[in-house]
Every structure is written in C-alpha cells, then in structure tokens.
Amino acid sequence: MPLDPQLRPLVDAMAANPDAKAIQEQTPKEARDGYRALASMFGPVPDVAAVEDRTLPGPAREVPIRVYRPEGSGPFGVLVFYHGGGWMIGDLDTHDRECRLLCNGAGCLVVSVDYRLAPEHPFPAAVEDAFAALQWIGQNAADLGGDPRRIAVGGDSAGGNLSAVVALLARDEGGPALCYQLLVYPAVDARASDDYRSRVVNAEGPFLTTAAMENFTGNYLGSGADEASREDFRMSPLLAQSHRGLPPALVVTAEFDPLRDEGEAYARALEAAQVPVSLSRYDGMPHVFFQLSPILDAGKRLIDEASAALREAFGA
C-alpha cells in the first residue's frame, strides 16, 4: 500500500526545507538537536502519577534514568526502556511521551535508560550501560515500586537492538529473569548487506535511509571495527548462537522501513527457537512512526498494541 496519507504533511514539510541536511552529513550535535526538535513538536505530554529523574551505578559513569509511575498501588510490572536513535542520538526527553503512554496504557512502572552515545562512546558502551541498568533495576525493583518477578525490556530501533541484546545477556549471565521483550523495528543485523530486500526498496526512507543506517552503525562501531565486530551478537543479536530460552516477544515492523526485513527475520528466529512471539507489521508506515502517535492513527494503534501485550505479560 502507499505511504499513509496522514504522514504527507510532515513528509512534505521536511522535504520543503531547503536547509535540511541528511543525517549522515550532520554533526552529532546537529543530529541530536534535530531529533529533540522532532520529539517536541507535538505539544504537551500526558500526565502520569509520578516522574523521577535519578541515576544508577554504571560501568564508566552514573547512568541517568527516568522512572514513570502509574496510578494505583504497586508493586507494578516494570518495563526497562531503551530509546532509539542509532546509538548516536536520542535521550530521556526524545522518548518521554512514549514512556508516559506505555506507563498509563500498561499500568506499569517504566524505567527509561540514558545510555552512553556514539561516536564519543563506541560499541560496546551502550550495551554495557544497558545491561548494568537492567541488572541494577532487577536488584532494586522493589525499592522503585516494582515487582522484580515481572520485568520486561523494550525499545525502538537501536533501543530494540539493546533490548534484544540484554535479553540474551540476562539469559546467559544469571538474570534478571525477564517476562517479555517489546522490540519496535529493531536493528538486529549490522552486516552491510543488501540481502534484506527492505534495505533496497526502502533505501531512501522516509525518516531513515540506508545511508543514515550505515552512518549510525559506523559511528557506533568506531573507526577500527571489522566484520567480526558487526557479527558480534551484542551488535547483531540475530546472529546469537541460540535464541532458546528467551522471554516472549512482540516484534513490530513498518512497511517502508529499511529495518523491516531483519526485524521479521528476528521474529522467525525466535519462533524457530520455540520462543512465543507475535509479529506485527504496520503497512503504510515508515521508521519513527512509534513516535508519531499524536498525528498518526497507526501510531496510536501501536501504543495500544504494546500496552495490551505488556498488560498480559505482567498479568495485569
């Protein structure tokens, strides 16, 4: 089907900007500022019962987190959330709206993790922060108002990558035990290959191009990276030796996203490993639509679908 007509005003407005530079032509600061501007253009965010900014101990520095609490009395199920942005852009503010929507929709505690970004902090810095945060949250969930027996991970794009990676690490390194993983158009195979048809037919986006993908990956891996780095399961969770024993998953893909086919390959890998998995492709949608729920019916449906899946996983 064609690109959803609800997207046309935004796509046209972006195309009409004569000063716009492709993300691979921007400095990290320019790219980060642009991403924050996109996230803030839709007005007020929904209220939740409480929001707290704090830090937790990380491998190289204190890791900032933002804790969202729903109405009601806990202990609540806990979603550990990792934002998207190609491991290079994005922060607690760029995904503030989505975390609030999931907190309210799933009735769960959401802990958003502000991991270190490339190129200043190349791979595996983001993984190290992401897993350290998950381990700390697992140990301290009760103090946050959460239930340590009901912890899920989730994120979009690079955050979906980190969610899949920490699920593998939690399985192999003694926990915490996870009950679910929410993978929204995850990047799961960093090999530079055109074997995925979506990388070819969706090479020019909108919102994410294959050139931008490779720029993000190159900045994350660093100048000295080789093919072995791309094949490391912490970079490419699709290439993990085994996917058995992982928590159930919802994998979301978008028709006009270069990442579509690798996300769907990951769903098939989970299914082959006998992991309960739901695959949900949103036709007419591009990358980033998870963050466009204020203007997209499909974005609202995704928030509803993810919230329902988390409520079921948490037994709420």
Buried (B, 14 or more C-beta within 10 A) or exposed (E): EEBBEBBEEBBEEEEEEEEEEEBBEBEBEEBBEBBBEBBEEEEEBEEBEEBEEEEBEBEEEEBBBBBBBBEEEBBBBBBBBBBBBBBBBBBBBBBBBBBBBBBBBBBBBBBBBBBBBBBEBBBBBBBBBBBBBBBBBBEEBEEBBBBBBBBBBBBBBBBBBBBBBBBBBBBEEEBBEBBBBBBBBBBBBBBEEEEBEBBEEBBEBBBBBBBBBBBBBBBBBBEEBEEEBBBBBBBBBBBBEEBEEBBBBBBBBBBBBBBBBBBBBBBEBBBEBEBEBBBBBBEBBBBBBBBBBEBBEBBBBBBEBBBEBBBBBBEB
